[in-house]
Amino acid sequence: MAVIYLRHPLHGAKVAISDMEAENDLQNGWEDFDPAEPVTDPVPQVEVVVDDASPVKELVVNELQPRRRGRRPREATE
């Protein structure tokens, strides 16, 4: 079974488990990388064009908020 590490500038990293899957992903903008190599650019950046102005680089940030676990406080349920 093949293990192929792929990276995409917008979607992040993934592991392809077959050569056919990796070939398909490479055609869709993914690129090979070696996870053992040191990271040279730890924060990925994406070019965003705003109102046909010059491209602006923005940090890729996960917008999901952590979900609070457990029950609601007793006073909130009564």
GIPE-V723157 format. One record per residue. N is the residue number from 1. RES is the residue in one letter. BURIAL is b if it has 9 or more other ideal C-beta (glycine too) atoms within 8 Angstrom, else e. D_CENTER is the distance of its C-alpha to the mean C-alpha in whole Angstrom. Layout:
BEGIN
N;RES;BURIAL;D_CENTER  N;RES;BURIAL;D_CENTER
END
This chain:
BEGIN
1;M;e;24  2;A;e;22  3;V;e;18  4;I;b;16  5;Y;b;13  6;L;b;11  7;R;b;8  8;H;b;7  9;P;e;7  10;L;e;6  11;H;e;4  12;G;e;3  13;A;e;6  14;K;b;8  15;V;e;12  16;A;b;15  17;I;e;18  18;S;e;20  19;D;e;21  20;M;e;22  21;E;b;18  22;A;b;17  23;E;e;19  24;N;e;18  25;D;b;14  26;L;b;16  27;Q;e;18  28;N;e;15  29;G;e;13  30;W;b;11  31;E;e;13  32;D;b;14  33;F;b;14  34;D;e;16  35;P;e;15  36;A;e;18  37;E;e;18  38;P;e;18  39;V;e;15  40;T;e;17  41;D;e;14  42;P;e;12  43;V;e;11  44;P;e;9  45;Q;b;11  46;V;b;11  47;E;e;15  48;V;e;16  49;V;e;20  50;V;e;22  51;D;e;25  52;D;e;26  53;A;e;26  54;S;e;24  55;P;e;21  56;V;b;19  57;K;e;16  58;E;e;14  59;L;e;12  60;V;b;8  61;V;e;9  62;N;e;9  63;E;e;12  64;L;e;13  65;Q;e;16  66;P;e;17  67;R;e;20  68;R;e;23  69;R;e;25  70;G;e;28  71;R;e;31  72;R;e;32  73;P;e;35  74;R;e;38  75;E;e;40  76;A;e;37  77;T;e;38  78;E;e;41
END
